[in-house]
Amino acid sequence: MPEPIFPIDTAALIATACEAGEAILKIYNNPLQAEVVKLKSDASPLTLADEASHAIITRNLHKLTPDIPVLSEEGRDIPYQERKNWEYYWCVDPLDGTKEFVNRNGEFTVNIALIHNQTPILGVIYVPVSRELYFGSESDGAFKMDGQGNKTLLKTNKISSEWTAVGSRTHSSLEEEQELAKYPVSRKVSVGSSIKFCLLAEGLAQIYYRHGPTMEWDTAAGQAILTYSGGKVTTPEGLPFLYNKESLLNGPFLCSV
Protein backbone atom coordinates (compact mmCIF):
# COMPACT_ATOMS: atom_id res chain seq x y z
CA MET A 1 0.00 0.00 0.00
CA PRO A 2 1.31 3.46 -0.82
CA GLU A 3 2.32 5.87 1.90
CA PRO A 4 1.02 9.45 1.69
CA ILE A 5 3.10 11.72 -0.53
CA PHE A 6 3.09 14.14 2.41
CA PRO A 7 4.33 13.42 5.94
CA ILE A 8 1.76 12.75 8.66
CA ASP A 9 2.69 13.88 12.16
CA THR A 10 2.10 10.57 13.93
CA ALA A 11 2.61 12.03 17.40
CA ALA A 12 0.06 14.79 16.76
CA LEU A 13 -2.42 12.26 15.40
CA ILE A 14 -2.03 10.04 18.47
CA ALA A 15 -2.38 13.09 20.70
CA THR A 16 -5.62 13.98 18.90
CA ALA A 17 -7.11 10.54 19.51
CA CYS A 18 -6.10 10.70 23.17
CA GLU A 19 -7.48 14.22 23.59
CA ALA A 20 -10.81 13.12 22.12
CA GLY A 21 -10.79 10.03 24.33
CA GLU A 22 -10.18 12.06 27.46
CA ALA A 23 -13.07 14.37 26.57
CA ILE A 24 -15.28 11.30 26.20
CA LEU A 25 -14.08 9.92 29.52
CA LYS A 26 -14.81 13.18 31.31
CA ILE A 27 -18.43 13.00 30.17
CA TYR A 28 -18.62 9.24 30.83
CA ASN A 29 -17.58 9.84 34.43
CA ASN A 30 -20.15 12.62 34.93
CA PRO A 31 -23.57 10.95 35.43
CA LEU A 32 -25.52 14.11 34.59
CA GLN A 33 -23.73 14.49 31.24
CA ALA A 34 -23.45 10.79 30.41
CA GLU A 35 -27.20 10.33 30.66
CA VAL A 36 -27.93 12.97 28.00
CA VAL A 37 -28.81 10.88 24.93
CA LYS A 38 -30.53 12.08 21.78
CA LEU A 39 -31.79 9.99 18.89
CA LYS A 40 -30.54 10.66 15.37
CA SER A 41 -32.74 10.34 12.29
CA ASP A 42 -31.82 6.63 11.99
CA ALA A 43 -32.80 6.10 15.67
CA SER A 44 -29.19 5.50 16.72
CA PRO A 45 -28.06 7.20 19.95
CA LEU A 46 -26.08 10.44 20.07
CA THR A 47 -24.39 11.56 23.28
CA LEU A 48 -22.57 14.69 24.40
CA ALA A 49 -19.40 12.60 24.16
CA ASP A 50 -19.96 11.91 20.44
CA GLU A 51 -20.25 15.64 19.81
CA ALA A 52 -17.27 16.63 21.97
CA SER A 53 -14.99 14.04 20.36
CA HIS A 54 -16.10 15.03 16.86
CA ALA A 55 -15.31 18.71 17.53
CA ILE A 56 -11.80 17.93 18.81
CA ILE A 57 -10.87 15.51 16.04
CA THR A 58 -12.14 17.60 13.14
CA ARG A 59 -10.51 20.76 14.49
CA ASN A 60 -7.15 19.03 14.94
CA LEU A 61 -7.22 17.19 11.62
CA HIS A 62 -7.98 20.40 9.74
CA LYS A 63 -4.91 21.95 11.39
CA LEU A 64 -2.75 18.88 10.83
CA THR A 65 -3.68 18.30 7.17
CA PRO A 66 -5.71 21.29 5.91
CA ASP A 67 -5.94 19.91 2.38
CA ILE A 68 -7.41 16.53 3.34
CA PRO A 69 -11.20 16.35 3.77
CA VAL A 70 -12.72 14.73 6.85
CA LEU A 71 -15.63 12.31 6.74
CA SER A 72 -16.99 11.84 10.26
CA GLU A 73 -20.05 9.98 11.51
CA GLU A 74 -21.13 13.12 13.34
CA GLY A 75 -20.25 15.52 10.51
CA ARG A 76 -22.45 16.73 7.70
CA ASP A 77 -23.78 14.32 5.10
CA ILE A 78 -21.32 14.79 2.23
CA PRO A 79 -22.85 13.90 -1.17
CA TYR A 80 -21.12 11.23 -3.25
CA GLN A 81 -20.73 13.68 -6.11
CA GLU A 82 -18.54 15.80 -3.83
CA ARG A 83 -16.41 13.01 -2.38
CA LYS A 84 -16.19 10.49 -5.23
CA ASN A 85 -12.94 11.97 -6.58
CA TRP A 86 -11.17 12.22 -3.22
CA GLU A 87 -7.72 10.63 -3.39
CA TYR A 88 -7.15 11.01 0.34
CA TYR A 89 -9.57 11.60 3.19
CA TRP A 90 -9.89 11.03 6.91
CA CYS A 91 -12.59 8.56 7.97
CA VAL A 92 -13.58 9.18 11.58
CA ASP A 93 -15.86 7.65 14.17
CA PRO A 94 -15.59 10.02 17.15
CA LEU A 95 -17.22 7.47 19.47
CA ASP A 96 -17.50 3.93 18.16
CA GLY A 97 -19.75 1.92 20.44
CA THR A 98 -22.17 4.58 21.61
CA LYS A 99 -24.47 1.81 22.86
CA GLU A 100 -21.57 0.45 24.94
CA PHE A 101 -21.05 3.98 26.28
CA VAL A 102 -24.72 4.22 27.24
CA ASN A 103 -24.65 0.71 28.75
CA ARG A 104 -21.50 1.68 30.69
CA ASN A 105 -19.42 -1.42 29.90
CA GLY A 106 -16.33 0.53 28.80
CA GLU A 107 -16.11 -1.08 25.35
CA PHE A 108 -16.09 2.05 23.20
CA THR A 109 -13.34 3.63 21.10
CA VAL A 110 -12.16 6.59 19.07
CA ASN A 111 -11.48 5.62 15.43
CA ILE A 112 -9.39 7.70 13.02
CA ALA A 113 -8.28 6.36 9.62
CA LEU A 114 -6.60 7.83 6.58
CA ILE A 115 -7.97 6.49 3.29
CA HIS A 116 -6.07 6.55 0.01
CA ASN A 117 -7.89 5.52 -3.17
CA GLN A 118 -10.54 3.58 -1.23
CA THR A 119 -8.05 1.74 1.00
CA PRO A 120 -7.16 2.49 4.65
CA ILE A 121 -3.42 3.22 4.88
CA LEU A 122 -3.27 4.46 8.48
CA GLY A 123 -5.39 3.75 11.52
CA VAL A 124 -5.63 4.85 15.14
CA ILE A 125 -7.95 3.33 17.73
CA TYR A 126 -8.03 4.68 21.27
CA VAL A 127 -9.85 2.97 24.15
CA PRO A 128 -10.60 5.74 26.67
CA VAL A 129 -11.44 3.56 29.69
CA SER A 130 -8.21 1.51 29.53
CA ARG A 131 -6.18 4.35 27.92
CA GLU A 132 -4.81 1.84 25.42
CA LEU A 133 -4.03 3.01 21.90
CA TYR A 134 -3.60 0.92 18.75
CA PHE A 135 -1.86 2.25 15.65
CA GLY A 136 -1.01 0.92 12.21
CA SER A 137 0.69 2.35 9.11
CA GLU A 138 3.27 1.16 6.59
CA SER A 139 6.03 3.49 7.85
CA ASP A 140 5.45 2.95 11.58
CA GLY A 141 4.17 -0.62 11.55
CA ALA A 142 1.50 -1.71 14.01
CA PHE A 143 1.82 -1.20 17.74
CA LYS A 144 -0.12 -0.89 20.97
CA MET A 145 0.65 1.85 23.48
CA ASP A 146 -0.42 1.82 27.11
CA GLY A 147 -1.29 4.81 29.27
CA GLN A 148 2.37 5.29 30.21
CA GLY A 149 3.47 5.46 26.57
CA ASN A 150 5.05 2.00 26.48
CA LYS A 151 4.85 0.46 23.00
CA THR A 152 4.30 -3.21 22.11
CA LEU A 153 4.62 -4.51 18.56
CA LEU A 154 1.37 -5.92 17.21
CA LYS A 155 1.55 -9.23 15.37
CA THR A 156 -1.25 -11.60 14.49
CA ASN A 157 -1.20 -15.16 15.81
CA LYS A 158 -1.49 -17.60 12.92
CA ILE A 159 -2.16 -20.74 14.95
CA SER A 160 -3.55 -23.62 12.88
CA SER A 161 -6.16 -24.93 15.32
CA GLU A 162 -8.38 -23.87 18.20
CA TRP A 163 -9.16 -20.45 16.82
CA THR A 164 -10.81 -17.71 18.85
CA ALA A 165 -13.57 -15.86 17.01
CA VAL A 166 -14.69 -12.39 18.03
CA GLY A 167 -18.14 -11.04 17.43
CA SER A 168 -20.39 -8.12 18.22
CA ARG A 169 -21.87 -7.75 21.67
CA THR A 170 -25.12 -6.36 20.25
CA HIS A 171 -25.39 -7.86 16.73
CA SER A 172 -25.25 -11.47 15.55
CA SER A 173 -26.76 -13.48 12.71
CA LEU A 174 -27.27 -16.99 11.40
CA GLU A 175 -24.99 -16.11 8.47
CA GLU A 176 -22.15 -15.40 10.88
CA GLU A 177 -22.62 -18.75 12.61
CA GLN A 178 -22.59 -20.50 9.25
CA GLU A 179 -19.41 -18.72 8.13
CA LEU A 180 -17.54 -19.44 11.37
CA ALA A 181 -18.45 -23.14 11.06
CA LYS A 182 -15.98 -23.31 8.13
CA TYR A 183 -13.03 -22.62 10.47
CA PRO A 184 -11.48 -24.41 13.49
CA VAL A 185 -13.17 -22.11 16.00
CA SER A 186 -13.11 -23.47 19.55
CA ARG A 187 -13.89 -20.26 21.44
CA LYS A 188 -16.07 -17.22 20.83
CA VAL A 189 -15.71 -13.82 22.46
CA SER A 190 -18.24 -10.97 22.24
CA VAL A 191 -16.92 -7.45 22.53
CA GLY A 192 -18.09 -3.98 21.56
CA SER A 193 -16.82 -1.47 18.99
CA SER A 194 -13.57 -1.69 16.99
CA ILE A 195 -11.85 -3.51 19.86
CA LYS A 196 -12.63 -6.66 17.85
CA PHE A 197 -10.03 -5.68 15.22
CA CYS A 198 -7.51 -4.96 17.97
CA LEU A 199 -7.89 -8.44 19.45
CA LEU A 200 -6.94 -9.99 16.11
CA ALA A 201 -4.04 -7.55 15.69
CA GLU A 202 -2.77 -8.48 19.18
CA GLY A 203 -2.86 -12.19 18.42
CA LEU A 204 -5.67 -12.83 20.91
CA ALA A 205 -8.17 -13.95 18.24
CA GLN A 206 -7.96 -15.33 14.71
CA ILE A 207 -11.24 -14.51 12.96
CA TYR A 208 -14.05 -11.98 12.90
CA TYR A 209 -16.90 -12.26 10.41
CA ARG A 210 -19.58 -9.60 10.25
CA HIS A 211 -22.63 -10.00 8.06
CA GLY A 212 -23.87 -6.51 8.82
CA PRO A 213 -24.71 -3.78 9.28
CA THR A 214 -21.71 -1.49 9.80
CA MET A 215 -20.61 1.84 8.38
CA GLU A 216 -17.25 2.70 6.82
CA TRP A 217 -16.09 4.66 9.89
CA ASP A 218 -16.73 1.58 12.06
CA THR A 219 -14.12 -0.49 10.22
CA ALA A 220 -11.53 1.74 8.49
CA ALA A 221 -9.10 2.29 11.38
CA GLY A 222 -9.36 -1.33 12.48
CA GLN A 223 -8.66 -2.54 8.95
CA ALA A 224 -5.45 -0.52 8.74
CA ILE A 225 -4.23 -1.74 12.14
CA LEU A 226 -5.02 -5.37 11.35
CA THR A 227 -3.39 -5.10 7.92
CA TYR A 228 -0.10 -3.79 9.29
CA SER A 229 -0.05 -6.37 12.07
CA GLY A 230 -0.16 -9.17 9.48
CA GLY A 231 -3.89 -9.79 9.02
CA LYS A 232 -6.40 -8.87 6.36
CA VAL A 233 -9.94 -7.65 5.82
CA THR A 234 -11.78 -8.83 2.71
CA THR A 235 -15.26 -9.48 1.40
CA PRO A 236 -16.49 -13.01 2.13
CA GLU A 237 -15.42 -13.86 -1.43
CA GLY A 238 -11.85 -12.73 -0.74
CA LEU A 239 -12.05 -9.45 -2.67
CA PRO A 240 -10.60 -6.14 -1.41
CA PHE A 241 -12.79 -4.35 1.14
CA LEU A 242 -13.11 -0.81 -0.21
CA TYR A 243 -14.16 2.63 1.06
CA ASN A 244 -15.71 5.88 -0.17
CA LYS A 245 -18.48 3.94 -1.86
CA GLU A 246 -21.63 5.69 -3.05
CA SER A 247 -23.31 4.16 0.00
CA LEU A 248 -21.22 4.37 3.17
CA LEU A 249 -22.95 1.26 4.48
CA ASN A 250 -20.58 -1.72 4.53
CA GLY A 251 -21.39 -5.10 3.11
CA PRO A 252 -20.34 -8.32 4.88
CA PHE A 253 -16.63 -8.66 5.65
CA LEU A 254 -14.17 -11.21 6.95
CA CYS A 255 -11.20 -10.37 9.18
CA SER A 256 -8.56 -13.06 9.47
CA VAL A 257 -4.91 -13.57 10.29
Secondary structure, DSSP 8 states (H G I E B T S, - for coil): ----SS---HHHHHHHHHHHHHHHHHHHT-HHHHT-EEE-TTS-EEEHHHHHHHHHHHHHHHHH-TTS-EEETTS----HHHHTT-SEEEEEEEEE-HHHHHHT-S--EEEEEEEETTEEEEEEEEETTTTEEEEEETTTEEEEE-TT--EEE------SSSEEEEEESS---HHHHHHHTTS-EEEEEEE-TTHHHHHHHTTS-SEEEE-S--BHHHHHHHHHHHHHTT-EEE-TTS-B---S-SS-B---EEEE-
